[in-house]
Amino acid sequence: MQFNKMKCTQLVTVIALTFCAFGVNAQKSHVPAPMNKDQVDGRIGEAEGKTKEAAGVILDDKKMQTEGNVQKNVGKAQKGYGDLKQDIEQGK
């Protein structure tokens, strides 16, 4: 695999946009109750997976793309579990 200036620029752009989008969403959202550990870990895992998946697409690395997809989906599942746990604790 050969890195060239265009692929590196694209990778840096994807990473920067991912962190910017994560920060904007964190500022706009209003969370009525503090998040539990599963919710936080799930959201972090999902963001890392999306970033890894995008990097795999840009770098044309199928293994990295697949790993990112799996990590993203595991993060979604963990986030859903944390949301369910919080709903049960709040009696919803």
N, CA, C and O of each residue as an XYZ file, in Angstrom:
368
protein
N       0.853     -1.171      0.000
C       0.000      0.000      0.000
C       0.897      1.230      0.000
O       1.844      1.336      0.778
N       0.574      2.139     -0.881
C       1.410      3.312     -1.030
C       0.635      4.554     -0.597
O      -0.474      4.804     -1.069
N       1.226      5.317      0.295
C       0.592      6.554      0.749
C       0.978      7.663     -0.210
O       2.142      7.806     -0.583
N       0.024      8.414     -0.587
C       0.352      9.597     -1.349
C      -0.263     10.808     -0.661
O      -1.027     10.668      0.294
N       0.068     11.977     -1.145
C      -0.359     13.209     -0.487
C      -1.876     13.329     -0.456
O      -2.426     13.832      0.523
N      -2.571     12.879     -1.505
C      -4.022     12.991     -1.593
C      -4.693     12.121     -0.535
O      -5.627     12.576      0.127
N      -4.238     10.878     -0.361
C      -4.842      9.979      0.624
C      -4.609     10.486      2.040
O      -5.507     10.412      2.879
N      -3.431     10.994      2.314
C      -3.143     11.527      3.648
C      -4.015     12.741      3.947
O      -4.515     12.892      5.062
N      -4.199     13.606      2.950
C      -5.053     14.767      3.131
C      -6.485     14.356      3.399
O      -7.145     14.927      4.266
N      -6.979     13.355      2.650
C      -8.338     12.864      2.851
C      -8.497     12.259      4.237
O      -9.516     12.479      4.893
N      -7.520     11.511      4.687
C      -7.574     10.882      6.003
C      -7.620     11.936      7.105
O      -8.419     11.823      8.035
N      -6.790     12.936      7.012
C      -6.774     14.000      8.013
C      -8.114     14.741      8.014
O      -8.623     15.109      9.073
N      -8.681     14.956      6.830
C      -9.972     15.636      6.726
C     -11.072     14.834      7.397
O     -11.886     15.394      8.131
N     -11.109     13.523      7.154
C     -12.132     12.670      7.767
C     -12.001     12.677      9.285
O     -13.003     12.785      9.992
N     -10.802     12.567      9.780
C     -10.589     12.559     11.229
C     -11.009     13.898     11.835
O     -11.666     13.929     12.876
N     -10.637     14.989     11.197
C     -10.998     16.315     11.717
C     -12.509     16.513     11.714
O     -13.075     17.018     12.684
N     -13.161     16.116     10.623
C     -14.612     16.269     10.543
C     -15.323     15.394     11.564
O     -16.350     15.796     12.111
N     -14.796     14.210     11.826
C     -15.405     13.321     12.814
C     -15.364     13.959     14.193
O     -16.367     13.960     14.906
N     -14.219     14.499     14.572
C     -14.112     15.125     15.887
C     -14.942     16.401     15.971
O     -15.515     16.694     17.020
N     -15.013     17.159     14.889
C     -15.842     18.373     14.886
C     -17.316     18.006     15.036
O     -18.038     18.633     15.812
N     -17.761     17.000     14.299
C     -19.160     16.585     14.380
C     -19.483     16.065     15.770
O     -20.565     16.334     16.292
N     -18.570     15.332     16.375
C     -18.786     14.809     17.720
C     -18.907     15.956     18.717
O     -19.747     15.902     19.616
N     -18.093     16.981     18.577
C     -18.148     18.130     19.469
C     -19.417     18.942     19.295
O     -19.993     19.408     20.278
N     -19.860     19.118     18.055
C     -21.087     19.868     17.789
C     -22.276     19.146     18.377
O     -23.131     19.773     19.002
N     -22.349     17.833     18.191
C     -23.452     17.058     18.748
C     -23.447     17.114     20.268
O     -24.509     17.156     20.889
N     -22.286     17.115     20.863
C     -22.203     17.164     22.325
C     -22.705     18.512     22.842
O     -23.306     18.579     23.914
N     -22.463     19.574     22.092
C     -22.912     20.892     22.524
C     -24.416     21.062     22.333
O     -25.071     21.678     23.175
N     -24.979     20.532     21.249
C     -26.387     20.717     20.942
C     -27.296     19.835     21.784
O     -28.414     20.232     22.113
N     -26.836     18.658     22.132
C     -27.713     17.718     22.812
C     -27.928     18.123     24.268
O     -27.047     18.686     24.918
N     -29.106     17.823     24.745
C     -29.434     18.070     26.142
C     -29.770     16.722     26.761
O     -30.774     16.101     26.414
N     -28.941     16.282     27.661
C     -29.130     14.988     28.295
C     -29.788     15.227     29.646
O     -29.187     15.851     30.521
N     -31.031     14.735     29.833
C     -31.730     15.008     31.078
C     -31.099     14.341     32.298
O     -31.178     14.871     33.406
N     -30.484     13.203     32.103
C     -29.843     12.491     33.206
C     -28.409     12.176     32.798
O     -28.119     12.046     31.609
N     -27.511     12.050     33.772
C     -26.136     11.698     33.416
C     -26.091     10.334     32.726
O     -26.861      9.429     33.049
N     -25.179     10.213     31.779
C     -25.057      8.950     31.052
C     -24.313      7.937     31.899
O     -23.414      8.284     32.665
N     -24.702      6.678     31.747
C     -23.990      5.629     32.457
C     -22.764      5.196     31.641
O     -22.585      5.627     30.502
N     -21.943      4.361     32.219
C     -20.686      3.945     31.601
C     -20.905      3.265     30.255
O     -20.137      3.491     29.321
N     -21.947      2.430     30.141
C     -22.204      1.730     28.887
C     -22.582      2.705     27.776
O     -22.190      2.514     26.625
N     -23.334      3.741     28.108
C     -23.698      4.731     27.105
C     -22.464      5.487     26.602
O     -22.299      5.693     25.400
N     -21.619      5.887     27.518
C     -20.409      6.631     27.150
C     -19.473      5.744     26.335
O     -19.017      6.143     25.263
N     -19.183      4.548     26.835
C     -18.284      3.641     26.118
C     -18.835      3.273     24.749
O     -18.084      3.161     23.780
N     -20.147      3.086     24.669
C     -20.770      2.740     23.393
C     -20.638      3.857     22.380
O     -20.332      3.599     21.216
N     -20.861      5.084     22.794
C     -20.752      6.215     21.883
C     -19.306      6.426     21.439
O     -19.054      6.755     20.280
N     -18.375      6.242     22.340
C     -16.963      6.365     21.977
C     -16.570      5.263     20.991
O     -15.895      5.524     19.996
N     -16.995      4.037     21.274
C     -16.693      2.927     20.370
C     -17.300      3.135     18.993
O     -16.681      2.815     17.978
N     -18.504      3.667     18.962
C     -19.170      3.925     17.685
C     -18.408      4.985     16.883
O     -18.211      4.827     15.678
N     -17.982      6.056     17.542
C     -17.226      7.115     16.863
C     -15.879      6.597     16.363
O     -15.468      6.907     15.244
N     -15.195      5.810     17.189
C     -13.907      5.241     16.768
C     -14.100      4.304     15.585
O     -13.297      4.297     14.652
N     -15.163      3.517     15.625
C     -15.437      2.595     14.528
C     -15.733      3.321     13.227
O     -15.264      2.908     12.166
N     -16.508      4.401     13.295
C     -16.807      5.189     12.098
C     -15.532      5.780     11.508
O     -15.344      5.791     10.292
N     -14.659      6.270     12.386
C     -13.400      6.848     11.927
C     -12.522      5.795     11.276
O     -11.944      6.031     10.216
N     -12.422      4.628     11.911
C     -11.600      3.551     11.362
C     -12.171      3.064     10.031
O     -11.419      2.776      9.100
N     -13.495      2.972      9.941
C     -14.142      2.532      8.706
C     -13.869      3.527      7.575
O     -13.549      3.126      6.456
N     -13.995      4.822      7.868
C     -13.721      5.847      6.854
C     -12.260      5.822      6.425
O     -11.955      5.974      5.242
N     -11.366      5.634      7.371
C      -9.937      5.552      7.030
C      -9.675      4.341      6.144
O      -8.864      4.413      5.221
N     -10.349      3.236      6.416
C     -10.191      2.045      5.579
C     -10.661      2.272      4.161
O     -10.051      1.776      3.213
N     -11.748      3.022      4.007
C     -12.254      3.333      2.665
C     -11.257      4.219      1.930
O     -10.938      3.970      0.767
N     -10.767      5.253      2.607
C      -9.834      6.185      1.970
C      -8.527      5.493      1.604
O      -7.983      5.716      0.522
N      -8.030      4.661      2.500
C      -6.744      4.006      2.264
C      -6.884      2.715      1.460
O      -5.892      2.046      1.171
N      -8.122      2.371      1.101
C      -8.416      1.151      0.350
C      -7.893     -0.086      1.091
O      -7.280     -0.973      0.498
N      -8.153     -0.118      2.400
C      -7.742     -1.218      3.264
C      -9.001     -1.926      3.761
O      -9.656     -1.471      4.699
N      -9.326     -3.043      3.119
C     -10.569     -3.765      3.427
C     -10.594     -4.271      4.867
O     -11.648     -4.268      5.502
N      -9.456     -4.701      5.383
C      -9.397     -5.208      6.751
C      -9.735     -4.103      7.757
O     -10.519     -4.318      8.680
N      -9.144     -2.928      7.575
C      -9.405     -1.806      8.472
C     -10.870     -1.372      8.364
O     -11.501     -1.026      9.363
N     -11.395     -1.397      7.146
C     -12.788     -1.017      6.921
C     -13.730     -1.980      7.654
O     -14.691     -1.548      8.290
N     -13.452     -3.271      7.562
C     -14.276     -4.277      8.232
C     -14.164     -4.153      9.749
O     -15.170     -4.228     10.455
N     -12.946     -3.964     10.251
C     -12.756     -3.790     11.695
C     -13.521     -2.571     12.203
O     -14.127     -2.617     13.274
N     -13.494     -1.490     11.442
C     -14.215     -0.283     11.828
C     -15.717     -0.503     11.846
O     -16.413     -0.017     12.738
N     -16.218     -1.242     10.852
C     -17.649     -1.543     10.795
C     -18.073     -2.377     11.998
O     -19.112     -2.115     12.604
N     -17.278     -3.373     12.338
C     -17.592     -4.220     13.498
C     -17.550     -3.385     14.782
O     -18.453     -3.482     15.613
N     -16.510     -2.571     14.948
C     -16.371     -1.744     16.146
C     -17.535     -0.756     16.255
O     -18.048     -0.515     17.348
N     -17.949     -0.190     15.126
C     -19.077      0.749     15.119
C     -20.358      0.051     15.584
O     -21.109      0.602     16.389
N     -20.604     -1.148     15.084
C     -21.826     -1.868     15.447
C     -21.803     -2.363     16.891
O     -22.842     -2.393     17.549
N     -20.640     -2.746     17.385
C     -20.524     -3.125     18.799
C     -20.792     -1.914     19.684
O     -21.445     -2.026     20.721
N     -20.284     -0.756     19.270
C     -20.545      0.473     20.021
C     -22.023      0.824     20.037
O     -22.545      1.261     21.063
N     -22.707      0.637     18.903
C     -24.147      0.892     18.844
C     -24.901     -0.025     19.803
O     -25.813      0.405     20.510
N     -24.503     -1.293     19.813
C     -25.169     -2.251     20.697
C     -24.948     -1.888     22.163
O     -25.879     -1.939     22.967
N     -23.719     -1.524     22.508
C     -23.421     -1.148     23.891
C     -24.163      0.122     24.279
O     -24.651      0.240     25.403
N     -24.250      1.072     23.354
C     -24.994      2.304     23.613
C     -26.472      1.978     23.843
O     -27.096      2.526     24.752
N     -27.025      1.094     23.029
C     -28.421      0.695     23.197
C     -28.660      0.009     24.529
O     -29.682      0.238     25.176
N     -27.717     -0.834     24.940
C     -27.819     -1.498     26.237
C     -27.802     -0.466     27.364
O     -28.585     -0.558     28.310
N     -26.914      0.508     27.258
C     -26.845      1.564     28.278
C     -28.116      2.395     28.317
O     -28.585      2.767     29.393
N     -28.678      2.690     27.139
C     -29.941      3.440     27.084
C     -31.067      2.646     27.746
O     -31.863      3.197     28.507
N     -31.124      1.355     27.451
C     -32.152      0.499     28.037
C     -31.995      0.435     29.556
O     -32.973      0.513     30.299
N     -30.749      0.291     30.000
C     -30.471      0.237     31.441
C     -30.905      1.531     32.131
O     -31.467      1.495     33.226
N     -30.644      2.664     31.495
C     -31.045      3.946     32.072
C     -32.566      4.088     32.102
O     -33.123      4.597     33.074
N     -33.236      3.641     31.043
C     -34.701      3.697     31.020
C     -35.299      2.843     32.129
O     -36.279      3.241     32.759
N     -34.722      1.685     32.369
C     -35.229      0.811     33.433
C     -35.020      1.469     34.799
O     -35.904      1.428     35.654
N     -33.853      2.073     34.998
C     -33.566      2.736     36.277
C     -34.493      3.925     36.520
O     -34.845      4.220     37.662
N     -34.888      4.610     35.434
C     -35.774      5.768     35.569
C     -37.243      5.373     35.576
O     -38.112      6.219     35.791
N     -37.525      4.107     35.346
C     -38.893      3.617     35.375
C     -39.699      3.950     34.134
O     -40.921      4.075     34.205
N     -39.039      4.092     33.013
C     -39.737      4.398     31.759
C     -40.188      3.142     31.066
O     -40.792      3.210     29.996
